[in-house]
């Protein structure tokens, strides 16, 4: 089984993935402004990595805004297609 807290690949795959889609303005307002992209379309990334992700990919990671993370983050599930794409991208076992 895949464990998100020892992976983090989906949170560092593409600056296009942490996009806001169906979140309300109130939900987005709960995310620290420093972690929201300048154009307001999603999460701010450093390179391809979401700024809310802390730790080392494939070792130990965590989301610093887990309770208020965007819908796209909530929808990604361990072992689903998006998870496996991101794991392959980072050379993690699938």
Secondary structure, DSSP 8 states (H G I E B T S, - for coil): ---GGG--GGGGS-TTTTB-SS--HHHHHTS-GGGB-TTSSBB-EETTEETTEEEETTTEEEETTGGG--HHHHH--TTSHHHHHHHHHTT---
